[in-house]
Amino acid sequence: MTRLLAPILLFTSNLAMSYPMDSDYWAHRSVLFFAPQQDSAVDQFLAEEMRYRCQIRERDLVVMVMTAEQALGQAEQVGSHGVSYLRDKYRVEENKHIAVLIGKDGHEKHRWGAETDWQEIFAIIDSMPMRKQEMLSNASVCSA
């Protein structure tokens, strides 16, 4: 019995440490940017993420870049099987640049390719009911 439980517990603990976890509610929104490798599209995405850091934080948005070799961003939240788990969960092909916006309800809200229009992403987020409530409660601290 112990021999059977150990592999099950090990497998489920890796999934539990995967980011983001399966849940009905998350404390943040996510952008998961999948790429075949660290390349110019990833470099551009990361540069733009830095440029819009204030607006990203203001929207409780966690940004992750996932390649076959690594996860960049809040990598401590990705378990050893996390990248492949998320690639499968969101049905992302390994050889494509795909970004996925996930709401606080844990559901996919939007997906796009290698180029990110952050203003469009912010508009999508700002139209979400939960975000509208947040905007009523908190004034923006980011400059225009």
Salt bridges, closest charged atoms under 4 A:
ASP22 OD1 - LYS89 NZ 2.33
ASP39 OD2 - HIS97 NE2 2.77
GLU49 OE1 - ARG53 NH2 2.68
GLU58 OE1 - ARG59 NH1 3.93
GLU58 OE1 - ARG131 NH2 3.87
ASP60 OD2 - LYS104 NZ 2.93
GLU93 OE2 - LYS96 NZ 3.87
ASP105 OD2 - HIS107 ND1 3.48
ASP105 OD2 - LYS109 NZ 2.67
GLU108 OE2 - ARG111 NE 2.85
GLU120 OE2 - HIS110 NE2 3.76
ASP126 OD2 - ARG59 NH2 2.89
ASP126 OD1 - ARG131 NE 3.01
GLU134 OE2 - ARG29 NH2 3.18
GLU134 OE2 - LYS104 NZ 2.68
GLU134 OE1 - ARG131 NH1 3.61
